[in-house]
Amino acid sequence: MYRLGVDVGGTNTDAVIINDSLDILSKVKVPTTEDVYSGIFEAINRVLAGANIDKGKIRYAMLGTTQCTNAIVERKKLCRVGVIRLGSPATHSIEPMIDWPDDLKEAIGNHHYIVKGGYEFDGKEISCIDEEEIKDAALKMKGKVEAVAISCVFSPIKSEHEYIASEIIKQVLGDIPISLSSEVASMGLLERENATILNSALMTTAELVTNGFINALEKEGITKAKVFLCQNDGTLMNVEYTKKFPILTVACGPTNSIRGASFLSKRDNAIVLDIGGTTTDIGVITDSFPRESSLAADVGGARTNFRMPDIIAIGLGGGTIITKENEVIKIGPESVGYKLTNEALSFGGNTLTATDIAVRLKMTEIGDFNKVKHIDLEFAEEVLDMMMKKIEEGIDKMKLSAKPVAVVLVGGGGIIIKNNLKGVSELIKPDNFPVANAIGAAIAQVSGTYEKLFTLTDKLTREKALEIAKENAISLAVKAGANKDTVAIVDIEDVPLAYHPGNATKIKVKAAGNLKL
């Protein structure tokens, strides 16, 4: 049996086929196309040709894609969203989406209503839910929205009001996609609400992405594979789960690279340098999974608090454009991106790129050295030193101490990196490093994460609360497509909250397991 892993980046689309022993049978890297899907199809076509296997024995197909991220950033293919906040009269002072960029608000519409409901920190109601008020809000949205986002004050503690509101909305609007904030993000009303609205806005994009991938597989005769999408914690989710929580695909590209780097280097803890054609992403492997950011994440200008990998992105990659004006060298952030093989000097183009500098300094044999040998050697060395300084500063920001650290180098743009970097004890460039992101997709497990604030009592002890959280995390992993017999708890956070009255603690549990057969 085989697995097919595909990862769509801003510059290249990578694909690999691996067997049950996780041996890499075939790998390809093709330019990402403007319509995305033709690039995916070409990558699948070429990787299959290289593997020469029975397509009927491909059991799993995994896709990591930037399309949901791009939809938010570019304000394209977003659903018109109706927003219901259960928090009246306590939350009228700050409206939903109050700090969003105007163009993002315009893209999804400005249909939001604050209605009675919501909870205090201890689960007591702020006000009783008013079903007629919710029906009235739904009627006002009818015909104007394509999806609905429901948020509720302190719903991570108690979520009944969100579920009641959801049923009322369905009665009025029919079978419309609905996102509940208690299922999408964690504590913090505004950030959780923002993440939920964005999740609803991505429903159409999620449908296009999943159907497009399935169609590309069927076009190549791959009809028996179970399809999964990569999420940003380094694990997978099935098609139905993806359509319900598309926001979880945001930032999955760097995450796939981190998982692939861990697998290829056999390192469970290290810093990962993922260099693509446009950017360099620097992340951290912690127990073979990406380190999660503890900060609120800005997604397209909206502040959110759903889980995200701890990543620093630098505007430096293989396609980064190099210029010199008035004796001042400028490195990026502009890039030729997927047009590298047409526009870079070493490929016969007219644009000086970071790749051309590497070719001139004989760091790589790609392209044609004769097309860049006219570049002044001292200039090329100066540019390389400036690029390495950017990388070294990024690595320093991700380190937890001043000690030198091991760094795993992956990504097709890795050819622009010198073998000796300051602050690095060991630079590991594993075999197959250019397609680490597709490998990360192919070898991924399935996970579930459960987070809740518990008020501990004589009946609800810390041990009992942990057990509840573990059971829920395992259940979420199974729903996402994991084999229950293989699911294990991989991470537990238990943080007592001194600022809350009573004996409160925030518990977060992550479970992961192998794919169902």
Secondary structure in CASP SS format (residue, H / E / C, confidence):
PFRMAT SS
TARGET T0000
AUTHOR 0000-0000-0000
METHOD secondary structure of the structure
MODEL  1
M C 1.00
Y E 1.00
R E 1.00
L E 1.00
G E 1.00
V E 1.00
D E 1.00
V E 1.00
G C 1.00
G C 1.00
T C 1.00
N E 1.00
T E 1.00
D E 1.00
A E 1.00
V E 1.00
I E 1.00
I E 1.00
N E 1.00
D C 1.00
S C 1.00
L C 1.00
D C 1.00
I E 1.00
L E 1.00
S E 1.00
K E 1.00
V E 1.00
K E 1.00
V E 1.00
P E 1.00
T C 1.00
T C 1.00
E C 1.00
D C 1.00
V C 1.00
Y H 1.00
S H 1.00
G H 1.00
I H 1.00
F H 1.00
E H 1.00
A H 1.00
I H 1.00
N H 1.00
R H 1.00
V H 1.00
L H 1.00
A H 1.00
G H 1.00
A H 1.00
N C 1.00
I C 1.00
D C 1.00
K H 1.00
G H 1.00
K H 1.00
I E 1.00
R E 1.00
Y E 1.00
A E 1.00
M E 1.00
L E 1.00
G E 1.00
T C 1.00
T C 1.00
Q H 1.00
C H 1.00
T H 1.00
N H 1.00
A H 1.00
I H 1.00
V H 1.00
E H 1.00
R C 1.00
K C 1.00
K C 1.00
L C 1.00
C C 1.00
R C 1.00
V E 1.00
G E 1.00
V E 1.00
I E 1.00
R E 1.00
L E 1.00
G E 1.00
S E 1.00
P C 1.00
A C 1.00
T C 1.00
H C 1.00
S C 1.00
I C 1.00
E C 1.00
P C 1.00
M C 1.00
I C 1.00
D C 1.00
W C 1.00
P C 1.00
D H 1.00
D H 1.00
L H 1.00
K H 1.00
E H 1.00
A H 1.00
I H 1.00
G C 1.00
N C 1.00
H E 1.00
H E 1.00
Y E 1.00
I E 1.00
V E 1.00
K E 1.00
G C 1.00
G C 1.00
Y E 1.00
E C 1.00
F C 1.00
D C 1.00
G C 1.00
K C 1.00
E E 1.00
I C 1.00
S C 1.00
C C 1.00
I C 1.00
D C 1.00
E H 1.00
E H 1.00
E H 1.00
I H 1.00
K H 1.00
D H 1.00
A H 1.00
A H 1.00
L H 1.00
K H 1.00
M H 1.00
K C 1.00
G C 1.00
K C 1.00
V C 1.00
E C 1.00
A E 1.00
V E 1.00
A E 1.00
I E 1.00
S E 1.00
C E 1.00
V C 1.00
F C 1.00
S C 1.00
P C 1.00
I C 1.00
K C 1.00
S C 1.00
E H 1.00
H H 1.00
E H 1.00
Y H 1.00
I H 1.00
A H 1.00
S H 1.00
E H 1.00
I H 1.00
I H 1.00
K H 1.00
Q H 1.00
V H 1.00
L H 1.00
G C 1.00
D C 1.00
I C 1.00
P C 1.00
I E 1.00
S E 1.00
L E 1.00
S H 1.00
S H 1.00
E H 1.00
V H 1.00
A C 1.00
S C 1.00
M C 1.00
G C 1.00
L H 1.00
L H 1.00
E H 1.00
R H 1.00
E H 1.00
N H 1.00
A H 1.00
T H 1.00
I H 1.00
L H 1.00
N H 1.00
S H 1.00
A H 1.00
L C 1.00
M H 1.00
T H 1.00
T H 1.00
A H 1.00
E H 1.00
L H 1.00
V H 1.00
T H 1.00
N H 1.00
G H 1.00
F H 1.00
I H 1.00
N H 1.00
A H 1.00
L H 1.00
E H 1.00
K H 1.00
E C 1.00
G C 1.00
I C 1.00
T C 1.00
K C 1.00
A C 1.00
K E 1.00
V E 1.00
F E 1.00
L E 1.00
C E 1.00
Q C 1.00
N C 1.00
D C 1.00
G C 1.00
T C 1.00
L E 1.00
M E 1.00
N E 1.00
V H 1.00
E H 1.00
Y H 1.00
T H 1.00
K H 1.00
K H 1.00
F C 1.00
P H 1.00
I H 1.00
L H 1.00
T H 1.00
V C 1.00
A C 1.00
C H 1.00
G H 1.00
P H 1.00
T H 1.00
N H 1.00
S H 1.00
I H 1.00
R H 1.00
G H 1.00
A H 1.00
S H 1.00
F H 1.00
L H 1.00
S H 1.00
K C 1.00
R C 1.00
D C 1.00
N E 1.00
A E 1.00
I E 1.00
V E 1.00
L E 1.00
D E 1.00
I E 1.00
G C 1.00
G C 1.00
T C 1.00
T C 1.00
T E 1.00
D E 1.00
I E 1.00
G E 1.00
V E 1.00
I E 1.00
T E 1.00
D C 1.00
S C 1.00
F E 1.00
P E 1.00
R C 1.00
E E 1.00
S C 1.00
S C 1.00
L C 1.00
A C 1.00
A E 1.00
D E 1.00
V E 1.00
G C 1.00
G C 1.00
A E 1.00
R E 1.00
T E 1.00
N C 1.00
F C 1.00
R C 1.00
M C 1.00
P E 1.00
D C 1.00
I C 1.00
I E 1.00
A E 1.00
I E 1.00
G C 1.00
L C 1.00
G C 1.00
G C 1.00
G C 1.00
T E 1.00
I E 1.00
I E 1.00
T E 1.00
K E 1.00
E E 1.00
N C 1.00
E C 1.00
V E 1.00
I E 1.00
K E 1.00
I E 1.00
G E 1.00
P E 1.00
E E 1.00
S E 1.00
V C 1.00
G H 1.00
Y H 1.00
K H 1.00
L H 1.00
T H 1.00
N H 1.00
E H 1.00
A E 1.00
L H 1.00
S H 1.00
F H 1.00
G C 1.00
G C 1.00
N C 1.00
T E 1.00
L C 1.00
T E 1.00
A H 1.00
T H 1.00
D H 1.00
I H 1.00
A H 1.00
V H 1.00
R H 1.00
L C 1.00
K C 1.00
M C 1.00
T C 1.00
E C 1.00
I C 1.00
G C 1.00
D C 1.00
F H 1.00
N H 1.00
K H 1.00
V C 1.00
K C 1.00
H C 1.00
I C 1.00
D C 1.00
L H 1.00
E H 1.00
F H 1.00
A H 1.00
E H 1.00
E H 1.00
V H 1.00
L H 1.00
D H 1.00
M H 1.00
M H 1.00
M H 1.00
K H 1.00
K H 1.00
I H 1.00
E H 1.00
E H 1.00
G H 1.00
I H 1.00
D H 1.00
K H 1.00
M H 1.00
K C 1.00
L C 1.00
S C 1.00
A C 1.00
K C 1.00
P C 1.00
V E 1.00
A E 1.00
V E 1.00
V E 1.00
L E 1.00
V E 1.00
G C 1.00
G H 1.00
G H 1.00
G H 1.00
I H 1.00
I H 1.00
I C 1.00
K C 1.00
N C 1.00
N C 1.00
L C 1.00
K C 1.00
G C 1.00
V E 1.00
S E 1.00
E E 1.00
L E 1.00
I E 1.00
K C 1.00
P C 1.00
D C 1.00
N C 1.00
F H 1.00
P H 1.00
V H 1.00
A H 1.00
N H 1.00
A H 1.00
I H 1.00
G H 1.00
A H 1.00
A H 1.00
I C 1.00
A C 1.00
Q C 1.00
V E 1.00
S E 1.00
G E 1.00
T E 1.00
Y E 1.00
E E 1.00
K E 1.00
L E 1.00
F E 1.00
T E 1.00
L C 1.00
T C 1.00
D C 1.00
K C 1.00
L C 1.00
T C 1.00
R H 1.00
E H 1.00
K H 1.00
A H 1.00
L H 1.00
E H 1.00
I H 1.00
A H 1.00
K H 1.00
E H 1.00
N H 1.00
A H 1.00
I H 1.00
S H 1.00
L H 1.00
A H 1.00
V H 1.00
K H 1.00
A C 1.00
G C 1.00
A E 1.00
N C 1.00
K H 1.00
D H 1.00
T H 1.00
V C 1.00
A E 1.00
I E 1.00
V E 1.00
D E 1.00
I E 1.00
E E 1.00
D E 1.00
V E 1.00
P E 1.00
L C 1.00
A C 1.00
Y C 1.00
H C 1.00
P C 1.00
G C 1.00
N C 1.00
A E 1.00
T E 1.00
K E 1.00
I E 1.00
K E 1.00
V E 1.00
K E 1.00
A E 1.00
A E 1.00
G E 1.00
N C 1.00
L E 1.00
K C 1.00
L C 1.00
END
